[in-house]
Amino acid sequence: MTTLSTIRTRVKFQLANKQNIDDKIDDNINSGIYQLIMEMKPQEMWTEVILKPNTSTATAEYAFNDSTATVWGAASNTATTDVLAVLMVRDDTKDVELRRGGIHDFNRTRQLVTTASNIGIPTTWTRLANKLVLYNKIPDTSARTLTVTYLKRPTELSADADVFPLNREWEKPLEYLATAICWNDLNNPQMAASRMQAYRDFLVNMDKPESLEDQTAEAQMVMMSNLNT
């Protein structure tokens, strides 16, 4: 397992072993990890959590740090404090996927909870700050379970022994990216551009999880109906 100390040494090597900038290197390593995760969505940063919409009141918004056991299905809701980005939401009770909406769409269709026709089975979700919003029907009093799949927020590296949170294949692009950020801080745009290009070149043949799955033989099959019937 690669530690912060090892990554810092590799980045410093690309910076011509500049001294007295370890804190800045560490900060840029963490910034690079965030960018890499948001850009490539590595599979190891995906996780799921159960959401049980509130059955006592018509509630559309659910805070990720809500410790209410009846909402997130756990007495101590620590899992959902690490949400970086929500990827998908599924209604397990109805066995259907909820459509992803947008905050503008939610704003246009904001529904009064005092109107009975607005209460029912939610079909759409969006994110508002640190809240998951269910709408196009505000959840009613029926008990239901949703599975929220999200991209985890990494724990920032601070101690030398802290371990890089991603798999081995992401180490080299992270080093190039962190080095590019450092060279930019050092007011050397040429070297920054060179390392950033190395980062891009490294990623060009690497696929996000969804792209890899699309390459499987099963994903290439298109089912057709029998035209003779």
JORA-V7604 format. One record per backbone hydrogen bond with DSSP energy under -0.5 kcal/mol. NH is the residue of the N-H (numbers start at 1). CO is the residue of the C=O. If there is no record, write none. Layout:
nh=NH co=CO
nh=NH co=CO
//
This chain:
nh=4 co=162
nh=5 co=160
nh=7 co=3
nh=8 co=4
nh=9 co=5
nh=10 co=6
nh=11 co=7
nh=12 co=8
nh=13 co=9
nh=14 co=10
nh=15 co=11
nh=15 co=12
nh=16 co=13
nh=17 co=12
nh=18 co=12
nh=18 co=15
nh=25 co=21
nh=26 co=22
nh=27 co=23
nh=28 co=24
nh=29 co=25
nh=30 co=26
nh=31 co=27
nh=32 co=28
nh=33 co=29
nh=34 co=30
nh=35 co=31
nh=36 co=32
nh=37 co=33
nh=38 co=34
nh=39 co=35
nh=40 co=36
nh=41 co=37
nh=45 co=42
nh=46 co=43
nh=47 co=150
nh=49 co=148
nh=51 co=146
nh=52 co=71
nh=53 co=51
nh=59 co=57
nh=62 co=132
nh=64 co=130
nh=66 co=63
nh=71 co=68
nh=72 co=68
nh=73 co=69
nh=77 co=75
nh=78 co=76
nh=81 co=78
nh=82 co=79
nh=83 co=80
nh=84 co=82
nh=84 co=151
nh=85 co=151
nh=87 co=149
nh=88 co=149
nh=90 co=147
nh=91 co=96
nh=92 co=90
nh=92 co=145
nh=93 co=145
nh=95 co=91
nh=96 co=91
nh=98 co=89
nh=99 co=123
nh=101 co=99
nh=101 co=125
nh=106 co=102
nh=107 co=103
nh=108 co=104
nh=109 co=105
nh=110 co=107
nh=115 co=112
nh=116 co=114
nh=118 co=115
nh=119 co=116
nh=120 co=138
nh=122 co=120
nh=123 co=135
nh=124 co=135
nh=125 co=99
nh=126 co=133
nh=128 co=131
nh=131 co=128
nh=132 co=62
nh=133 co=126
nh=133 co=131
nh=134 co=60
nh=135 co=124
nh=138 co=118
nh=140 co=120
nh=146 co=51
nh=147 co=90
nh=148 co=49
nh=148 co=146
nh=149 co=88
nh=149 co=147
nh=150 co=47
nh=150 co=148
nh=151 co=85
nh=152 co=45
nh=152 co=150
nh=153 co=82
nh=154 co=152
nh=156 co=154
nh=162 co=159
nh=164 co=2
nh=170 co=167
nh=171 co=168
nh=174 co=170
nh=175 co=171
nh=176 co=172
nh=177 co=173
nh=178 co=174
nh=179 co=175
nh=180 co=176
nh=181 co=177
nh=182 co=178
nh=183 co=179
nh=184 co=180
nh=185 co=181
nh=186 co=182
nh=187 co=184
nh=188 co=183
nh=192 co=188
nh=193 co=189
nh=194 co=190
nh=195 co=191
nh=196 co=192
nh=197 co=193
nh=198 co=194
nh=199 co=195
nh=200 co=196
nh=201 co=197
nh=202 co=198
nh=203 co=199
nh=204 co=200
nh=206 co=203
nh=209 co=41
nh=211 co=208
nh=212 co=208
nh=213 co=209
nh=214 co=210
nh=215 co=211
nh=215 co=212
nh=216 co=213
nh=220 co=216
nh=220 co=217
nh=221 co=218
nh=223 co=221
nh=227 co=225
nh=229 co=226
//
